[in-house]
Every structure is written in structure tokens, then in C-alpha cells.
Amino acid sequence: MKEKLYTIPINDAFREECECPLCAMFNQLEEDALRLTMAGYMVDDQRMESNKTGFCEKHIKMLLQRQDKLGVALMLDTHMETVIRNLESQKPEAVKKSLFGKTKEEGNPVTSYIEQVSDSCFVCNKIDSIFQQYLKTVCYLYKKESDFRNTLLSVKGFCTKHYGMLYKTGTECLGGNMQERFLTDLKQVYLENMKRVK
């Protein structure tokens, strides 16, 4: 099996002695994203994006555990400035009531903006886009490489979350007999190891 640049992280994780190779991939992506966030906080493009999206609670805590507290403070300062500026520019709208007296909040720019900011994270966005590609690459390797199929069958299982994500990706990326084979093998590995762990 000839490795390509985009298959190396997947092969490395599936060879690792762990309970879920996808957790290993995710953890490495998360560490890389946190490191790159701190390394590039003075880069204009990155700073503009982090100003707009902010950070989830988990990643704020992880960033604050790093040595460069000043960098985190600068990112949070400009993000908070962006939030303040955006909310100050919003005009308050009267809450509309429906015929039956229920409040209709869809379309309210203040609550829409707050929901958008609350549900976004600069670090999560970096991880998610790459992780989705990793899931597709797992399916690709399974389809193209018999060695990888054997490797998948020999792993120590998957966590339930990643089993579900991989199962869904398999239904989207594979077809016919290959899809059926992949889903069967995936289910077998998951259930055998779930029983072992239990």
C-alpha cells in the first residue's frame, strides 16, 4: 500500500494502539488547530475570522491553559469588540405575537446574531472541515486498499459518536456491494469491541 500525503494521518491513527482511531485523529487535529490558532493570532485573515466566530467554552479553556495568555487576551479583546459593535448597530425590534399570543422570534436580528456567535468556534471550524475529509478518506481507503480493510478489521473499535459518523459517511460515499461490506465490517468491529469493553 503506497501512502499519499492525505492518507498518512488516517493510516497512522488506525495503526495506533487505542480504543478509537477516529478519536486519535480528532485529538491530533484539535491540538494542531489550537497550536496554529496561537501561532497565527497576529495574521490579519485569521484574526478577522476569529473576531467574527469567537471560541466555544471548551476551546477557550484549552487556549487559556497554554503559555501565551497575552495572545488569547488579544484575540478575545478584538472578538468582544466585534460583538459589541455588531450588537450596538442592531435596532431593537418589537417582539411580534402571533394570532394565539405566542411570541414569534424568527427574523429578530439580535437573537439571530447571538445564536450565530454562540454556536460558532474558530477552532471547531478548523477541525470540522478537515475531519469530514478524514472520514471520506477512510471510506476511500477501504474501497481501494485491501490492506486497509484488514487494518480496519483489526482495530480495537470505535467510540459510539465516531462509529455513527463513519457509518453515515459510508452510506454517502460508498455504493452497492462495497457499501454493504463496509457497513457490515464497521458494525462487526464496533459491536465486538463494545462487548469487549463492557
C-alpha positions in Angstrom: 0.0 0.0 0.0 1.6 3.2 -1.2 0.9 6.1 1.1 -0.1 9.5 -0.1 0.1 12.7 1.9 -3.6 12.7 2.7 -3.7 9.1 3.8 -0.8 9.3 6.3 -2.9 10.7 9.3 -5.5 8.0 8.7 -3.1 5.1 8.5 -1.1 6.4 11.5 -4.3 6.6 13.6 -5.5 3.2 12.5 -2.2 1.6 13.4 -2.1 3.3 16.8 -2.9 1.1 19.8 -6.1 2.9 21.0 -9.8 2.3 21.6 -10.9 4.6 18.7 -8.7 5.6 15.8 -11.0 8.5 14.9 -10.6 9.9 18.5 -6.9 9.8 17.9 -7.3 11.7 14.6 -9.6 14.2 16.2 -7.3 14.8 19.2 -4.4 15.4 16.8 -6.4 17.8 14.7 -7.6 19.6 17.8 -4.0 20.0 19.1 -2.8 21.2 15.7 -5.7 23.7 15.4 -5.0 25.1 18.9 -1.3 25.4 18.1 -2.0 27.1 14.8 -4.5 29.5 16.4 -1.9 30.6 18.9 0.8 30.8 16.2 -1.2 32.9 13.9 -3.2 35.3 16.1 -1.4 38.3 14.6 -2.2 37.2 11.0 -4.9 39.5 9.7 -7.0 36.9 7.9 -7.0 34.6 10.9 -7.7 37.4 13.3 -10.7 38.7 11.2 -12.2 35.1 11.2 -11.7 34.6 15.0 -13.2 38.1 15.6 -16.3 37.0 13.7 -16.7 33.5 15.1 -15.1 33.6 18.6 -14.5 30.4 20.5 -16.6 27.7 22.3 -16.2 27.2 26.0 -14.1 24.1 25.7 -11.6 25.7 23.4 -11.4 28.9 25.4 -10.4 26.8 28.4 -7.9 24.9 26.3 -6.4 28.1 24.9 -6.1 29.6 28.4 -4.1 26.6 29.6 -1.4 27.4 27.1 1.5 29.7 27.9 0.6 32.6 25.7 -2.1 34.2 27.7 -1.5 37.6 26.1 -2.3 36.2 22.7 -5.6 34.7 24.0 -6.4 38.1 25.6 -5.8 39.9 22.4 -8.0 37.5 20.4 -10.8 37.8 23.0 -10.4 41.6 23.2 -10.9 42.1 19.4 -13.7 39.4 19.3 -15.6 41.1 22.1 -15.1 44.5 20.4 -16.7 42.9 17.2 -19.6 41.6 19.2 -20.2 44.9 20.9 -20.0 46.8 17.6 -22.4 44.4 15.9 -24.9 44.5 18.7 -24.8 48.3 19.1 -25.7 48.6 15.4 -28.8 46.4 15.8 -32.0 48.3 16.2 -34.4 46.9 18.8 -37.5 45.4 17.2 -40.8 44.9 18.8 -41.5 41.3 19.6 -44.2 40.1 17.4 -47.0 38.0 18.7 -49.0 35.5 16.6 -52.7 35.3 16.5 -52.7 33.0 19.5 -50.5 35.2 21.7 -47.3 33.2 21.1 -44.0 35.1 20.6 -42.5 34.9 17.1 -38.8 35.4 17.4 -37.6 34.2 13.9 -36.1 37.0 11.9 -35.1 39.0 15.0 -31.6 40.3 14.1 -30.4 40.5 17.7 -31.3 36.9 18.7 -30.2 35.6 15.3 -26.7 37.2 15.7 -26.4 36.0 19.3 -27.3 32.4 18.2 -24.8 32.6 15.4 -22.0 33.8 17.7 -22.9 31.3 20.4 -22.9 28.4 18.0 -19.6 29.1 16.3 -16.0 28.5 17.2 -12.8 29.3 15.3 -11.0 26.1 16.5 -14.0 23.9 15.9 -14.4 25.2 12.4 -10.8 24.3 11.6 -11.2 20.8 13.0 -14.6 20.0 11.4 -13.6 20.8 7.8 -10.6 18.6 7.9 -12.2 15.8 10.0 -15.0 15.5 7.4 -12.3 14.9 4.8 -10.7 12.3 7.0 -14.0 10.4 7.2 -14.2 10.3 3.4 -10.6 9.2 3.1 -11.3 6.3 5.5 -14.1 5.2 3.1 -11.8 5.8 0.1 -9.0 3.7 1.6 -11.5 0.9 2.5 -12.7 0.8 -1.1 -9.3 1.0 -2.8 -6.9 -0.8 -0.4 -7.3 -4.4 0.8 -4.5 -3.8 3.4 -6.6 -1.0 4.9 -9.7 -3.2 5.0 -7.6 -5.7 7.1 -6.3 -2.8 9.3 -9.9 -1.6 9.9 -11.0 -5.1 10.9 -8.1 -5.3 13.4 -8.6 -2.0 15.3 -9.9 -2.1 18.9 -13.2 -0.5 18.0 -14.7 3.0 17.8 -16.5 5.3 20.2 -20.2 5.5 19.5 -20.1 9.0 18.2 -17.4 8.2 15.6 -19.0 4.9 14.7 -22.1 6.8 13.8 -20.2 9.5 11.8 -18.3 6.8 9.9 -21.4 4.8 9.3 -23.2 7.9 7.9 -20.2 8.8 5.7 -20.1 5.2 4.4 -23.7 5.4 3.3 -22.9 8.7 1.5 -19.6 7.8 -0.1 -19.8 4.2 -1.0 -22.4 2.3 -3.1 -23.5 -1.2 -3.9 -21.7 -4.2 -2.5 -18.8 -2.1 -1.2 -21.2 0.0 0.9 -22.8 -3.2 2.3 -19.4 -4.7 3.0 -18.1 -1.6 4.7 -21.1 -1.1 6.9 -21.1 -4.8 7.9 -17.4 -4.7 8.8 -17.8 -1.5 10.6 -20.7 -2.8 12.7 -18.8 -6.0 13.4 -15.7 -4.1 14.7 -17.9 -1.7 16.7 -20.1 -4.4 18.4 -17.3 -6.9 19.1 -15.2 -4.2 20.8 -18.2 -2.6 22.6 -18.9 -6.0 24.1 -15.2 -6.5 25.0 -15.1 -3.1 26.7 -18.5 -3.8 28.5 
